[in-house]
Amino acid sequence: MNGSPQLLNDFLSDYSTVLRYMNDYIAEPISQYHMTFDTFLIMHEIGASAQPLLLMDIADRHHVSRSAISRQISILLKYDYVYQVPNPADRRQKSLLLTDHGQQIDTQLIEAIQAMFNHWIDTLGPQRINTMLSLLDDFSRKIIAPAWDAKQAN
């Protein structure tokens, strides 16, 4: 066994507290636009992309099923945050782009989240934030991506 029971208990407690904080404080400005944090991330990714994105591209990047992304996209379509453009060569493929309204909402939300993130940097310092981000990146590459790849292979 690699970890002590206390290490696991500390992880469970911190995970719960941090997740609740993130959900309450980051998701709060997002929820007023009928989105979850995941939906907002998809919208922001569409807006930040230099090229129009396909639903399957987003699903692969987020390590989730196409149907899961499709549900999120349907919310963005419903509130006129994104629109779809069929591929002339394969009309089953539809590129996703932000509407002007979606761009405005994305800008407002990014400014609110940036202010919160700046507070974290001011409170914890850039080195600790960089360490946290490095750890999260390692976790994503070494734990999440291989688990997703194994699930897709089955």
For each residue, the residues with C-beta under 8 A, 3 or more apart:
1: 4
2:
3: 7 8
4: 1 7 8
5: 8 9
6: 9 10
7: 3 4 10 11
8: 3 4 5 11 12
9: 5 6 12 13
10: 6 7 13 14
11: 7 8 14 15
12: 8 9 15 16
13: 9 10 16 17
14: 10 11 17 18
15: 11 12 18 19
16: 12 13 19 20
17: 13 14 20 21
18: 14 15 21 22
19: 15 16 22 23
20: 16 17 23 24
21: 17 18 24 25
22: 18 19 25 26 27 37
23: 19 20 26 27 37
24: 20 21 27 28
25: 21 22 28 116
26: 22 23 29 30 37 113 116
27: 22 23 24 30 31 36 37
28: 24 25 31 32
29: 26 32 109 112 113
30: 26 27 33 35 36 37 39 40 109
31: 27 28 34 35 36
32: 28 29
33: 30 40 79 81 105 109
34: 31 75 78 79
35: 30 31 39 40 43 75 76 79 81
36: 27 30 31 39 40 72
37: 22 23 26 27 30 40 41
38: 41 42 62 72
39: 30 35 36 42 43 72 75 76
40: 30 33 35 36 37 43 44 109
41: 37 38 44 45 62
42: 38 39 45 46 58 62 69 72 73 76
43: 35 39 40 46 47 76 81 82 98 102 105 106
44: 40 41 47 48 106 109 110
45: 41 42 48 49 53 58 61
46: 42 43 49 53 58 76 82 96 97 98 102
47: 43 44 98 102 103 106
48: 44 45
49: 45 46 52 53
50:
51:
52: 49 85 95 96 97
53: 45 46 49 57 58 95 96
54: 57 58 93 94 95 96
55: 58 59 66 69 70 73 94 96
56: 59 60 66
57: 53 54 60 61
58: 42 45 46 53 54 55 61 62 69 73 96
59: 55 56 62 64 65 66 68 69
60: 56 57 63
61: 45 57 58
62: 38 41 42 58 59 68 69
63: 60 144 145 148
64: 59 68 69
65: 59 68 69
66: 55 56 59 69 70
67: 70 71
68: 59 62 64 65 71 72
69: 42 55 58 59 62 64 65 66 72 73
70: 55 66 67 73 74
71: 67 68 74 75
72: 36 38 39 42 68 69 75 76
73: 42 55 58 69 70 76 77 82 96
74: 70 71 77 78
75: 34 35 39 71 72 78 79
76: 35 39 42 43 46 72 73 79 81 82 102
77: 73 74 80 81 82 83 84
78: 34 74 75
79: 33 34 35 75 76
80: 77 83 99 101 102
81: 33 35 43 76 77 98 99 101 102 105 106
82: 43 46 73 76 77 96 97 98 99 102
83: 77 80 96 97 99
84: 77 94 95 96 97
85: 52 94 95 97
86: 91 93 94 95
87: 90 91 92 93 94 95
88: 91
89:
90: 87 93
91: 86 87 88
92: 87
93: 54 86 87 90
94: 54 55 84 85 86 87
95: 52 53 54 84 85 86 87
96: 46 52 53 54 55 58 73 82 83 84
97: 46 52 82 83 84 85
98: 43 46 47 81 82 102 103 106
99: 80 81 82 83 102 103
100: 103 104
101: 80 81 104 105
102: 43 46 47 76 80 81 82 98 99 105 106
103: 47 98 99 100 106 107
104: 100 101 107 108
105: 33 43 81 101 102 108 109
106: 43 44 47 81 98 102 103 109 110
107: 103 104 110 111
108: 104 105 111 112
109: 29 30 33 40 44 105 106 112 113
110: 44 106 107 113 114
111: 107 108 114 115
112: 29 108 109 115 116
113: 26 29 109 110 116 117
114: 110 111 117 118
115: 111 112 118 119
116: 25 26 112 113 119 120
117: 113 114 120 121
118: 114 115 121 122
119: 115 116 122 123
120: 116 117 123 124 129
121: 117 118 124 125 126 129
122: 118 119
123: 119 120
124: 120 121 128 129 132
125: 121 128 129
126: 121 129 130
127: 130 131
128: 124 125 131 132
129: 120 121 124 125 126 132 133
130: 126 127 133 134
131: 127 128 134 135
132: 124 128 129 135 136
133: 129 130 136 137
134: 130 131 137 138
135: 131 132 138 139
136: 132 133 139 140
137: 133 134 140 141
138: 134 135 141 142
139: 135 136 142 143 144
140: 136 137 143 144 145
141: 137 138 144 145
142: 138 139 145 146
143: 139 140 146 147
144: 63 139 140 141 147 148
145: 63 140 141 142 148 149
146: 142 143 149 150
147: 143 144 150 151
148: 63 144 145 151 152
149: 145 146 152 153
150: 146 147 153 154
151: 147 148 154
152: 148 149
153: 149 150
154: 150 151
